[in-house]
Amino acid sequence: MREPANPANPAAAPATHTTIVREKRGSSGFVVIALVVVALLAAGYFFMRSQDSEIVRDAAITDAANQVGESAQKAGAAIENAADRVTGE
């Protein structure tokens, strides 16, 4: 049987073995950051696309309004010419 360790005499104490255990840190923080970056990029892409579609829509409305204005001017000129012919001016 083994003798109990004597704290007054460290040489008499039995040798001990120390094991250091280091837990492996997961990379879940990196994965979360990567997912957030991808989500932000996707949101930015869709936001820019919506801005582009609004610009295209506004340009189409402007073109249509210009065409209506030009048609109204042509119609006004035609009516004025017809009135001049009727009145003989």
Protein Blocks (a to p, Z undefined) as FASTA:
>chain_A
ZZdddfklmmlpccdddddddddddfklmmmmmmmmmmmmmmmmmmmmmmmmmmmmmmmm
mmmmmmmmmmmmmmmmmmmmmmmmmnoZZ
